Structure formats: C-alpha cells, structure tokens
Amino acid sequence: MTTTTHSLDTLRGAVRGTVVTRGDPSYDVSRRVYNALHDRRPAVVVHAVDAGDVIAAVLYAREHALPLAVRGGSHSVAGFGTVDDGLVVDLSRMRGVRVDPEARTARAEGGATWGDFNHAAHAFGLATTGGVISTTGVGGLTLGGGMGHLSRRYGLSCDNLIAADVVTAEGALVSCDAERHPDLFWALRGGGGNFGVAVSLAYRVHPLSDVFGGLTCYPLDPDVARAWQRMTTDAPVELNSILVMALGPEEPFLPERWHGRPICAAFTCFSGPAADDDKVLARLDGLGPVVGRFMERMPYPVVNTLFDEQLPPGLFHYWKGNFSRGLTDGAIDAHVAYGETMPSMESDTAIFPIDGACHEVGREETAFAYRDADFSHSFGASWTDAADSEANIAWTRAYDRALRPHTEEGGYVNFMDTDDQDRVRVNYRQNFDRLRTVKRRYDPDNVFRLNQNIVP
C-alpha cells in the first residue's frame, strides 16, 4: 500500500517529533545509517521524541502495510535500522538517561548510546556493562546480549537489565520486568529486536569510577593468542581483555615500523584497584614481545571511546560472529592466517571473553543461549570505497568458512549479517522454541522482522 499526502499529514499531526519523506531537504541525512553498505531509501522516517510517537509510527506502518525498521544507535552492521520503501522509527532524539544513585539503577531512553549512558552514570561513580564503541546504541546492544569491558565482572548488558518499556506490534506500551510480563522480559534479554520497540531500558549499575585500560601490541603470532587465552582463564574477573588482530595503527605508542603490519593486541580494561595495575602489566608482558603500548588509569567512560576514531560512521562493513568453548589451535591458526591478509586498516578481529559472571547465569534464565561459551569471535572487513565491497565480503566469507569447524554452530546475533538468517535457530539453540512462543504472543504477524528473525 502506498502513502498519500493526506495520510502523511495525519501522521505528522499524531507525532511531536519530525516526519521526513522523499523530497524533504533532510531526507538524505535522515536515511543514513552507520554502515554505508546499506544505502536504502525508506518511504518515511519518523524521528520520535517519546513513546507516543513510536506508537503512532508503528500503527501507521501497520495501517499502510509498510515494512518497519527500528533505529536506535544506528550501528546494526546488517543494516536492520533502515529499509527500502518502508517506515523507519528513529529513536536518536530519545537519549535521556536518569540515574538513581541510592538504588544503583539507571534508566535510558531507547535512542541513548553507551556514551550517553556512561557519561550520566559516571557522574555518580557508577557503571554497567556496555559496548566498546561509545556511539553504539544501548538498546540494540542489550537486546542481543551485550558484551563489553565489564562482562567478566558484572555479566552481559542483558544480565544487568532489570526492566523495559516496549511498544508492541499492536501499538501498546508494555512495561515488563521479572514480575510484569516476565515472558517478554525474558525474551528481550538476548532475543534481539523481535518483540517490539524498546523505548526505555532500566539497568542495575555498579560502583566504578576509574579503570586501568588501553592496548598492548605484539607481533601476530599464535603463541601470543595461546598465552592470552591462558591469561584470560586464570585472571581475576576484574581483568577483562579482548584479543584484537588488526593492522598496526598509525599511533605514537606504536613504532612506525609496525604501522600497517599485522599485529595482535590485548585491549584491556582492569576495574580492580590501582595498587594492582603493575600486576596487570606483568600479565600482559608475559604474553609475548611487546612492540607498543598505551595503558593508563582513566575514567571508565574513556575506555569505551578508544576505538571510536577507527570506526566512524560512513565506513562499509561486513562482519560475522561465532562462539567457542575454548580457543583451539585450529581457531587460532585460522585467525592468524586471515590476520596476515587483513584487507584494510579499519578491519579487525576481536575475541571477547564471556566467562566469569556471564557463566553465573543459567542457559535458560535469559534468551542469550551460549552460557557455556568462553569466547565470542567477531571478525570481518571494514572499508572506505564501495568499489571494494565484493572483495571484502568474499574475504570475510572465506574467513568464516575457515573458522566454522573450530567453533560452535551458533554465534552472537549482533555480529550476524543479513545472510545469516539460516543460523537463527542455532544462535538460540535450546531457547529457540520458547522465543517463538513469545514471538507468537507479542508479534504474531511478524511486524518486527528486520532483525535476526524468529518467524512466528
């Protein structure tokens, strides 16, 4: 069904935010998303300012049979925050964060980024697990699970979620938590955007101000990866380290001879006492020959920004993701082989530890299914020129094929791309059937299908 001037006027009258359509001066800006690979042309973009706007947009999309995309921080690598000829609900004007320092909780609007959240919480010396890029949306990261610098100590982002307000496919505003609509609350914690628009999310936050964080760089060597795995397994939960494989950045802390050469790096965040910082350095020194380092005490929000400049909006991205129970020699060999052929300075591999507090939650307590996994592998190409898209996508797919025999069937939904729909069941494995039941209850017509979709 097509939209008409009359119907659009009705929509504009129903929302307090802005309605943008083709031909409007702001259209090209409004339709732009983080990943330039997805150059789509929606019929309507609604820049919502409150839950009422979101309700009006959802009802309008249903009335006019328009495919519906939901955009929070706009970081969806798969491009789920936009759609051709459909309606985009853009939450980027809903970025408020309110902290209750006495209760140690914080409530974020659906368009808030982790930069917004960390800034607000840090004023009270508080934090919770977020992503590793400050411009990542709070909602999208949490609904998929949410890994970050505090995962080993405090669990996933979804483990710290205590309540949410959701606009459902029927245009109802549903508040859910452990007592109210517990089935929906369960599904939101790892089930992705399948169940509605999360317009508000409340979290448990923890006392944390400064951390010891940064990068320690090594030659690209399988022995470094093996040593990193041993360190991660043995380290206290306050020590979170992400193993990165990339081309050496052109930064002052890395000697020029390593610029553009394949390296390993331990991207580390230690949330323990400053008196133990030297012990952390000793652990990192034990991984292999250190060729460059930037490590210092910093406010927690700063460690969340260290990769922002490397991954700005407007790059082209194509990623994949897998889980593994350990880091086998075969997996390490695959990572090193593709690390040696990394196609651009923007591309990288990141292996996240998801043990510690992540393992204290049962496999069926939340929708996030891989509680027995130790690592989450994120890998893929990022590039600057559209002409290079085919080659970069082919490189990433070959990398994925090489790694699959050494990892679990499923992976982290936030690292999946548009061609990974065949993996949805194995991504959720024992929780899939229960998720489908919740989907049938809250979205039987599959209005929210632009995601790693659980078909009702």
N, C-alpha and C positions, 0 to 999 in steps of 0.2 A: 504494500500500500504506500502511496506517495503522500508527502506532506503538502499542505496548502498554506497560502498566506494567512487565511483565516485561522487555521488550526495552530499555526505558529504564534499568531497574536494571542491566542488563548493560552498557549504555553508561557509566553512572556508575561502574561498577566498573572500566572499562577506561581511564578518564582520571584524571589527577591534578588537573585543573582543575575547572571548575564546569559542570554541565549544567542549563540553565534551560528550562522548558516553560511553556505557558499555565497560568495559575493560580498560578504561583510569585510571591512578593512582588516579586521583582526583574525580572519579565518585561518590563514596560513600559520600564524603563531599559535592559534588555539588547537589546531590539529596536530601539532608537532609533538613527538614523543622522544624519550631518551635515546632509543635505538633507531638510528637513521635508516636501518634496513626496512623499516615498516613505514613507508610513505603512503599513508592511506587517506582517503577523503570521506569523512563521515558527512551525513546529511545535516546533523545537528550536534552542537557541543553545548552542554549546559554546565556553566561554571556555578556550581551550587555554593551557597553560603550557610545552609543549615539543613537539617533533616527534612524539613518541609519541601525544600527544593528538590531533594533527592526523591522523595515520594512522588512529586509531580512529574519528574523526569521518567521514573520507572513506569508510572501509569500511562504517560504519553507514548512511550516506546511500545508498550503492550497494545494500546488502542490502535496504533498505526502500524503494527506488525514490523517494527524496526528492530534489527539486531542491536543488542545493548552491550556496550563496553563500559567498564568502570575503571577510572584512572585515579590513583592516589598520588604516589611519588613519581609515577610515570616510568619506573625502572624496569618494568616487565621486559625481559630480553626477548620473549616470544611475541611481544607486540600486542598483548591482550588489552592494553589500555586504549586501543583505537580500533576502528572498524570501518570498512568501506560502506557507504550508503546507509549507515545506521546512526544510532544516538550514543554519544559519549557522555557519561556523567563524570565531570571533572571535579575532584574534591580539593584541588590545590588551594582554594581560598578558605578551607576549613582546617586551619593549622594550629588552633589553640591547644595549649597543654596546661592543665591545672594540677598542682602538686599539693597533697596533704601531708606535710612532714610528720605530723603526730601519728597518723595512721600508717605512714610509709606506703602511700599509694599515689599513683599519678594517672590522670585520665587525659587521653589525647584524642583530638578530633581525627576523622578518617583521612584527612589530607596532610596530616603532620608528617614531617620527615624525622629521621633519627637525630639530625642536627637540632631540630626544634625541641625534641624531647630531651636530649642530653643537656641542652642549654638550660631548660627550665628546671630539670631535676638537680643539676649540679649546683644551682644557687642554694640548695638545701643540703649539699653534701650527699646526694643520693644518685643511684643509677640502677639500670636493669640491663639485661642482655639485649643488644641491638645489633645492627649490621656492622660492616666495616667500611662503608661509604656513607658519609653523613647525609647525602641527598636521597638516599633510599627511603621509600615510604614506610612508615610504621605499620600500616595496615597490611599491605601486601606481604611484607617480610614475615609478620606474625602469623598470618593465616596459613602460610606454607610451612611454618615451623619456627624459623628464626634462629640462625646461628650467628655467633659473634664473639667478641673478645672475652665475654664473661660466661660462656657456655659451660665450661668445666666446673666453674664455681657455683653458678646460680641457675643452670639449666637453660633450655631454649627460651626464646621470647614467648612462645605459646605456653610454656610452663609457668611463666610469670603473669599471664593474662588471668584476671580474676572476674571480669565482666565485659560485656559488649552490648551496644545498641545497634540493631541491624534492621535495615529496610528490606523487607522480603519481596518476593515476586508479586505478591498481591498488593503491594503498596502499604503494608502495615509496618509500624515501628515496634519491634520486639526487643525487650530488654532481657538478656539471658546471663546466667551465671550458674553456679553449682546447684542452686535451688530452683531457679526460674528457667523454664525451657532448657533443662540440662542436656537434652539430646542435641540441640543446636549448639550449645556452648561446647560440648564435646567435639562436635564436627568442625567448629571454627578453629580448633587448636591443631592445625596441620592439614585440614581438608581443603585449603585454598579458597578461592572466591566462588565456590559452587552454590552458596546458600543465601546470598544476599549482599547488600552493600553495608559494610561495617562503618557506620558514621561516627562511632565513638568506641574507644577501647580503654579499659582500665587495667592497670598493672600493679603488681607488687614491686616496690623499689627497695634498694638495699643501701646501707651506709657505705659510701665510696667517694673519695674526692680525687686524690692523685694516684697515678699508676706509673710504673716503670715500663716504657714502651718504645717500640721502634723496630728497625730492621738490622739484622746481622747477615752479611752476604758471604757466600762460599762459592768455590767452583762447582759447576754442575757435575755431581759425582754420586753414583748410587750409594756409596758408603756414607755420605752425608745424610741421605734420606733414611738409611737404616739407623744411623745414630740418632737422628731426630725422632724416629718412632720410639726408640728406647727411652729417650729423654722424656717424651710426652707421657709414656706409660708410667714412668717412675716419678714424675714431677708432682708436687702438691697441686691441688685444684686451683690455687691462686695463680698458677703459671699457665697461661694459655698461649700457645704458639701455633701459627698457621704456616705450613710449609709452602713456599711460593717458588715456582720455576718460571723464569722470565729472561728477557734480555736485560743486561745491566743498565740501570737508569743513568742518565747524564746528571748525576748529583754530586755535590762536593765531597760527600762522605765516601764515594766510591772512586778509586783511582781511574784515570782516563783510559788506561789500557783495558779496563773491564767494561767500558761503555759499549753497549750493543752486543756484548758477548753473552752466551748462555751462562746463567748462574742459578744457584739455589739461594733462597733467603728464608730465614726464620723471622716471621712477622709476629713479634712477641708483645704481649700485654701481661705484666705481672701486677696483680692487685693486692699483693701482700705488703708487709711493712718495708719501708725504705732501708732498714737495717739489713735486709736480706738481698738487696739489689746485687751486691758483689757475688753472692751465691748463684744468682741467675746468670750473671756474666760468665761465671766459671762453667756452668752447664752449657751455655752457648759456645764457649771456647772449645768445649770437648767434642763438638760435632764435626770439626774439620778445620782446615786452614781458613782463617777469617781474612777476607780480602777487602772488606769495607764494613763500616758500622755507623749507624745512627741510633743511639739508645740514650734516653734521658728520662728523668722524672717530669711528668706533665699532667695537667688536668685531664681527667678521663675523657671529656668531650674531644680533646685534641687528637687522641689516638684514633678516633673514628673518622678523622679528616685526612689522614696521611696519604691516602690513595686518591683523594678527590681530583687532584690536578691531572693524574694519569688517566682517569676515566671520566672526562667531562661529557655533558650531553652532546649529541650530534655525531658520535662515532657509530660505525657499523659493528654489530655484534652477532655472533652465532656461538652458543655455548651448549655444553652437555654436562650431565651430572650422574655420578654413581655413588653408592655406599659400599663400604667394605668392613669386615670384622677385624681385619688386621691390614698391614701394608706388606703384601707378599713381595718376594723378589721379582716375580713376573710383573706385578703392578709397577714396581719401582723402575724396572727396565723399560716398560712402555712409556712411563712419564719422562724418563731421561732421554729416550730416543726421540720423542716428539719435542722435548725441551730443546734439543740440539737443532731442531728445524723450526723453532718458533717464528711465525711469519711476520711479526711486527713488534715494535716497542710497546704497543698497547696491549698485546696479547699476553696471557699468563695462565698458569695452572695454580690452583690453590687447594691444598688439602687441609680440611678443617678437622680438628679433634672434636668428637662428640661423645666423650666418655664422662667420667666424673658424675656431676649432678644430673646429666642427661640420662644416665643409666639408673638413677634412683626412681624414675617414673616408669610404671609398667607399660608393656607393649600395647595394652588396650585401654589405658587410662585416658589417653588423648588419641586423636586421629593420626598423629605422627607415629608411623608404624615401626620404624627401624631403631628401636631402643637397644637392640643388641649390636648395632653397628658401632665401630670405634672411630671411623673416619668418613667424611663426606668429600668426594672429589669433584671439584669444579674446574672445567677446562674448556678452552675454546679460543677462537680467534676474535680479535677486535682490530678494526682497520679504518682508514680515513677516506678511501676512494671507492666509489660504487663499482668501478671497473674491476676491482679486485675481489668482488663478492664471491664469484663462483669458485675461485681457487681457495679462498679462506674457508668456505663452507665445506669443500671437499677435504681439506686438510683436517678439519675438526671431525668430520665423519670417519675418516680413516683412523684418527686417534681413538675415537670411541670404539671402533671395532677391535683395535689392538688391546684396549683396556678391559673390555667386557669379560673375557674369560677369567679375569683375576679379581672381579668384584661381584657384588650381589646383583640379582636381577633388577632390583628397583633402585631409584635414586631420588634425590631431593627435588620436589616439584618446582621450586623456584629457580632451579638451574636448567629445567627442561625447555625445549623449544617447541615450535608448532608441529613438528613432525614426530613428536613423541607420544601422541595420543594412544598408541598401542601399548604403552608402558603403564598406563594409569592403574590398572588392576595390580600389577606387581609393585608399583610405588606404594600402594596402601595395603597390600597383601592381606593379612588376617582382619584388617579393619574395613576392607572394601565393601562387603555386603552390608555392614551396619551403616556406612556412609551413604550407600544407595538408598537405604530405608529413610534416612534423614532427608536426603535429596527429594525423595518422592513426597515427603510430608510438606516441605517448605518451598519446593520449586518443581512441581510435577510436570510443568510444561517446558522445563529446561530454558527458562529465560536467561539465566546466568550460565551460559555455555562457553563464553570466551575465557577459557581457563584450561587447566589440565582436567578435562571434563569427566565428571561422573554422570553418565547418562541415566536418567531416572527410569 
